[in-house]
């Protein structure tokens, strides 16, 4: 947080900007029409590492200077009647409690990530690298610099290809989580920005949410900076960004996409068309390529 002091020197009023030492205030707001259980993981534990946030509710947490961490929303949480353990449909942190106690989100989950400085720039982003479970945005206030808002307001659960969809459609996996291959996970021989490039799946995320991280090396358009700001993290920021129901409208990828139980892409004729577009598989005919390209164009129009 920045504080402004006006100092009078020889009749001249000089404004001095001084970085506050009290740290950063994070305010979490739930505009979803359902309860969200935020989870928090950081290098220093805040007053809470997880709590229940009803629809329309908000809560503020104070972080010390030089704090790094992430926030996410857990959904569909309920206590087991036998054990009393808390289990969440998405974003579960595995603590079996409302408090996450140093545990991170189980993918897929939309993440708001921060690295704050005591007298230097804060870095922040909204990441879909671990998949997506609900829309959220980050809005800085009271800081200096560009200080843009960022996030993802679109409901990707409604647009999620079948090979990435979780169960009844409550979340959408990343390609890395779904397939586990180095080219999707930016690991092994693909562990550098030069070798790990955007996939058709990450491009789908990027088209829907241009400011959010879509894959591991999406830094250029997805990392934002601000100095001395406080931040508001809003779940379901748009009235039209509501969590999708289980019987959502199928996308083109839903109609044609599938993966095997082992996570490998099916090689059947009616298997997923997205990986073929990515690899340029010459075994697919020209007519198939034209057809699939047309489907992709229709999909992008649907996103817009």
Protein Blocks (a to p, Z undefined) as FASTA:
>chain_A
ZZdddddeehiacddddddfkbpadddddfbfbdcddddddfbdcfbfbdcddehiacdd
dddehiacdddddehiacdfklopacdfbhpahlopablghpacddddddddddddfkbc
cdddddfknopfbdcddddehiacjkpaeddfbdfklmgcfklpghjopaccdfklmnop
aklnopajllcfklmccdfklmmmmmmmmmbcfbfklmmmmcccdehiacdddehkbfkl
ccddfkdcddfklmmgccdfkopacfbfklcfklmmmnopakbcfklmmmmmmmmmmmmm
mmZZ
